[in-house]
């Protein structure tokens, strides 16, 4: 029986702590209720497993050859064995079957299946294995190597379980996601995690915009779906970072904002139909932004126009910075590459540019990208080339004209396309050295054009010396290159270059904005410090 004093103390303690007091036996403490784990995803996974498939492929690989015949002594008991093995094979070699496994998912009950291109690339035979163990032969509908996506088609005896695409744009970092696939051949595996990051560029292709997730993704998960918690596909699992070959919590998926349009085009046309702007672009560095009086480095800088391209005759010019394309902001060059590719062809589109420090709106009409006609460059085919930070243009790209933009008169008053008047002999050569950028220049004559193997279409002022340790050397300027423009003004004499740079420095600008041409006429824009 409980003693009164003890009972009073317990009641007082309950009042002070705000806890509930249960009258009854107090000799044993109340049992602790076990904590439950996170909410189960069993019901969600159960409804999706039937739409996720294993993809098995096989490919015939020919032996590379017999190789050198071992030297066996004449009459040796092994002579006949070696001769049979190395020489008596019909056709000179044998074919071996190479098998691989991947994942995919059904997007239409009639049998359309999405996977990665690298899962089925070069396959001679493709077989789709469903969750119930049934198998169907598949044919390739279309593939896109630049986004690593492919669409397959099977002919099912009855409608298949399918899943729908969701909107990856609505997903936020920290949202829960679920991956289903075929890791290491273990079909129907479910893993759960969160979105770790978005918009990842892993240099896999020109349209990198990956979702990063810590949901376990391993070899064999390629081509499988990444679901949101509504059971919608918001990504296609494609790549992992793994020193060991297994999951370390860094996996990447192609977002549906990119993938859905590609998949629809492959189903409708059997190929992709991307927009093409026909320009060369390079990043807007902090130095370029300062030299053009822009508030911050943003957008994509036009360093060249492809002759015969959609904007060859305007309204975009070399030196423009595209900040918005078809209503979508351009923060960096790869944004423009991706957005141009996704934009409609043959329709007037609104583009916002910065020109001479002023924002303008223009309209452009995209052409269709044709890989056979446009120089192929995996970093940026839609804009012909994306230069690196220093503006280096890969070999093989079409050249942009070195003259001033179409529709403008050349500085000497001649019409566009006519060579500028020859400078006076006194203006043929002059140094631009200490106090400016650290180069020596000379006018571009027929003699030095031949000496430096400079293409006929290139006009400007020739760099004959780059001082060691100078600002010009630090920005990659080289002997034999040509200064075409300074601050978007065409240059024809060394004196013009020196005067323009001096004026720019006098205005308080920290860098000079130069258009540089190499000997073949490939252009790049460089901001050289003046301080």
VENPE-V344581 format. One line per field, one symbol per residue. burial: + if it has 24 or more other C-alpha atoms within 12 Angstrom, else -. A space follows every 10 residues. Layout:
burial = ???
This chain:
burial = ---------- ---------- ---------- ---------- +---+--+++ ++++++++-- ---------- ---------- ---------- ---------+ ++++++++-- ++++++++++ +-+-++++++ +----+++++ ++++++++++ ++++-----+ ++++++++-- +---++++++ +++---++++ ++++++++++ ++--++++++ ++++++++++ ++++++++++ ++++++++++ ------+-++ ++++++++++ +++++++--- ++++++++++ ++++++++++ ++++--++++ +++++++-++ ++++++++++ ++++++--++ ++++++++++ ++++----++ +++++----- -++++++++- +--+++++++ ++++++++++ ++++--++++ ++++++---+ +-------++ --------++ +++--+++++ +++++--++- -+-++-++++ +++++++--+ +++-++++++ ++++++++++ ++++++++-+ ++-++---++ ++++++++++ ++++++++++ -
